[in-house]
Amino acid sequence: MANHKSSKKRIRQSITKRAHNRLYHKTARNAVKALRNTSEKSAAEALLPKVTSMLDKLAKHNIIHKNKAGNLKGALQLHVNAL
């Protein structure tokens, strides 16, 4: 019986972890969109470090691929420089 209880706990923990990852990924996507739609250089420069740290975290925990995160960071840096 003890085995059953621990497996239920493990399943519940994995579900909450997945939900947290999904929420964080959604937040990062929205932050990237916000940065892309920003036309003021000062606002974009303020957002850039936060978005890059989010992308680093997502890549570190294998939520998104590290190459994709790197490409996104590079594209966002170019966008900020072009403003």
N, C-alpha and C positions, 0 to 999 in steps of 0.2 A: 504494500500500500504506500509506503514511503516513496518508492520509486515513482509512482504515478503523480504524487504531489510535486515532486521536484521537476518532473518533465512538464507539468502544467505551468510551473513558475518560469521555466526556461522558455517555453513557447510565448508566454505573456511578455517576457523581457525582450525577446526577438521582435515581437510585433511592435512594441513601443519604440524600440531602436529604429526599426524600419520607418515608422511614422515620423520620428524625429528627423531622420535622414531626408525623407521626402519633403518635409517642411523646410529644412535648411536648403535643399536643392532648389525648391520653389522660390525661396527668398533670394538666393543667389541669382536665379534667372531674372527675377524682377529687378534686382540691383543692376544687372548688366543692361537690361532694357532701359532703365532710367538713365544710366550713364550714356548709352548710345543716343538717347533722345535729348540729352542736355546740349544746349547751344552756347551756354556761357562757360568760358574757360575756367574761371575761378571755382564754379560749382563742380565742374568735371574733375578738376584737380583735387578738390576736397573728397570727392567720392572714390577716386581711383584707388587709394591705399586700402580702403575698406573692402572694395570689390575684389582686389587682388588677394587679400588675406582670406576672404571667403573661398575663392577659387583654389587657393593653396590647401585649405582645410579639406575641401571636397576631394581634391586629388589625393591627399594624404590618406584619407579613409576609403579610397577606392570607390567613391560614389560617382565620380566622373573620371575619365582617363586623364593621366597627367599630361599627355601631349595635347589633348583638347583644351585643358586648362591653360597650358602654355601658349597655345595659339590664340585663345581668347584674350589673355593678358596682353599679348603683343598687339592684337588688333585694337584693344581699348586704349593702349598707350599711343598708338598712331592716331586714333580719333582725337585724343586729348591734345596731342601735339599739333594736329591740323586746325584746331579751333583758333 
